[in-house]
């Protein structure tokens, strides 16, 4: 398994999150977590690195999961541009994009806006993988 790691993130290939047998589909997963010891400037640089990695690695994948459940609730403009790049990479590649949000309303609003602007046809916002699976089962034609 090819894994890219940074001080506050991990990018790896995972089986499809909607329950297909392992090996049938390979999704790219990016999990991000808050690190109070990382400055905003360093955090923004790490977000740019994540975006570059996702742009490069989403080619040949069947979908992308961006997991912000443990990330900070707010971010600056450089980080926001990097998140937009991650979403556009999935949209341009016609890949399903599952974005997982934290419980913070401000983060949910920001992510919903980014999805609407940068991944309107492929991006969906969910509280968990289980929520995504339930939505997929309830509306199979949409997916």
C-alpha positions as CSV (number, residue, x, y, z in Angstrom):
1,X,0.0,0.0,0.0
2,X,1.4,3.4,-1.0
3,X,1.1,5.8,1.9
4,X,2.0,9.5,2.0
5,X,2.3,11.0,5.5
6,X,2.9,14.4,6.9
7,X,2.8,15.7,10.4
8,X,-1.0,16.2,10.3
9,X,-2.2,14.0,7.5
10,X,-2.1,10.6,5.8
11,X,-3.0,9.8,2.2
12,X,-3.5,6.1,1.3
13,X,-5.4,3.8,-1.0
14,X,-8.4,2.1,0.6
15,X,-11.1,-0.3,-0.6
16,X,-14.3,1.4,-1.8
17,X,-16.2,2.8,1.2
18,X,-19.6,1.6,0.0
19,X,-18.9,-2.0,0.7
20,X,-17.7,-3.5,-2.5
21,X,-15.4,-6.5,-2.0
22,X,-11.8,-5.6,-1.5
23,X,-9.9,-5.4,-4.7
24,X,-12.9,-4.3,-6.8
25,X,-12.3,-0.6,-6.3
26,X,-9.5,1.5,-5.0
27,X,-10.2,4.9,-3.5
28,X,-7.8,7.5,-2.4
29,X,-8.3,8.6,1.3
30,X,-6.8,11.7,2.8
31,X,-7.2,12.0,6.6
32,X,-6.3,15.3,8.2
33,X,-6.1,16.1,11.9
34,X,-5.5,19.2,14.0
35,X,-2.0,19.8,15.4
36,X,-1.9,22.9,17.8
37,X,1.9,22.8,17.6
38,X,1.9,23.5,13.8
39,X,1.7,27.2,12.8
40,X,-0.9,28.4,10.4
41,X,1.9,29.1,7.8
42,X,3.2,25.5,8.2
43,X,-0.3,24.1,8.1
44,X,-1.0,25.9,4.9
45,X,2.2,24.6,3.3
46,X,1.2,21.0,4.4
47,X,-2.2,21.6,2.8
48,X,-0.5,22.5,-0.5
49,X,1.6,19.3,-0.3
50,X,-1.6,17.3,0.3
51,X,-3.2,18.9,-2.7
52,X,-0.2,18.1,-5.0
53,X,-0.2,14.5,-3.8
54,X,-3.9,14.1,-4.3
55,X,-3.8,15.6,-7.8
56,X,-1.0,13.2,-8.7
57,X,-2.4,10.1,-7.0
58,X,-6.1,10.3,-7.9
59,X,-5.4,9.3,-11.5
60,X,-6.4,5.7,-11.7
61,X,-8.5,5.6,-8.5
62,X,-12.2,5.0,-8.4
63,X,-13.0,7.8,-5.8
64,X,-11.6,10.1,-3.2
65,X,-12.4,10.5,0.5
66,X,-11.3,13.7,2.2
67,X,-11.7,13.2,6.0
68,X,-11.7,16.5,8.0
69,X,-13.4,15.0,11.1
70,X,-10.4,15.7,13.2
71,X,-9.2,18.8,11.4
72,X,-9.5,22.4,12.6
73,X,-12.9,24.0,12.1
74,X,-11.5,27.1,10.4
75,X,-8.5,27.7,8.1
76,X,-6.9,30.5,6.1
77,X,-7.1,31.4,2.4
78,X,-4.0,29.3,1.4
79,X,-5.4,26.2,3.0
80,X,-8.8,26.9,1.5
81,X,-7.3,27.1,-2.0
82,X,-5.5,23.8,-1.3
83,X,-8.7,22.1,-0.3
84,X,-10.4,23.5,-3.4
85,X,-7.5,22.0,-5.5
86,X,-8.2,18.6,-3.9
87,X,-11.9,18.8,-4.7
88,X,-11.2,20.0,-8.3
89,X,-8.8,17.0,-8.9
90,X,-11.7,14.6,-8.1
91,X,-14.2,16.6,-10.1
92,X,-11.9,16.8,-13.2
93,X,-11.2,13.1,-13.0
94,X,-15.0,12.4,-12.8
95,X,-14.4,10.6,-9.5
96,X,-17.0,10.4,-6.6
97,X,-15.8,12.7,-3.8
98,X,-16.8,11.9,-0.2
99,X,-16.0,14.7,2.2
100,X,-16.3,13.9,5.9
101,X,-16.9,16.8,8.3
102,X,-16.4,17.5,12.0
103,X,-19.3,18.4,14.3
104,X,-18.4,22.1,13.9
105,X,-21.1,24.0,12.0
106,X,-18.6,26.5,10.6
107,X,-16.5,23.7,9.1
108,X,-19.6,22.1,7.6
109,X,-20.6,25.5,6.0
110,X,-17.1,26.0,4.6
111,X,-16.9,22.5,3.2
112,X,-20.4,22.7,1.7
113,X,-19.5,25.9,-0.1
114,X,-16.2,24.5,-1.4
115,X,-18.0,21.4,-2.7
116,X,-20.6,23.6,-4.5
117,X,-17.9,25.7,-6.1
118,X,-15.3,23.0,-7.0
119,X,-17.0,19.6,-7.1
120,X,-20.7,20.3,-7.8
121,X,-21.3,17.1,-9.7
122,X,-19.2,14.6,-7.8
123,X,-18.8,15.9,-4.3
124,X,-21.0,15.0,-1.3
125,X,-20.7,16.0,2.4
126,X,-21.2,13.4,5.2
127,X,-20.7,13.0,8.9
128,X,-19.2,9.5,8.5
129,X,-18.6,6.7,6.1
130,X,-21.6,5.0,7.5
131,X,-23.8,8.0,6.6
132,X,-22.4,7.9,3.1
133,X,-23.2,4.2,2.8
134,X,-26.7,4.8,4.1
135,X,-27.3,7.6,1.6
136,X,-25.9,5.5,-1.2
137,X,-28.2,2.6,-0.3
138,X,-31.2,4.9,-0.1
139,X,-30.5,6.6,-3.4
140,X,-28.6,4.2,-5.6
141,X,-29.4,5.9,-8.9
142,X,-27.8,9.1,-7.7
143,X,-24.4,7.5,-7.3
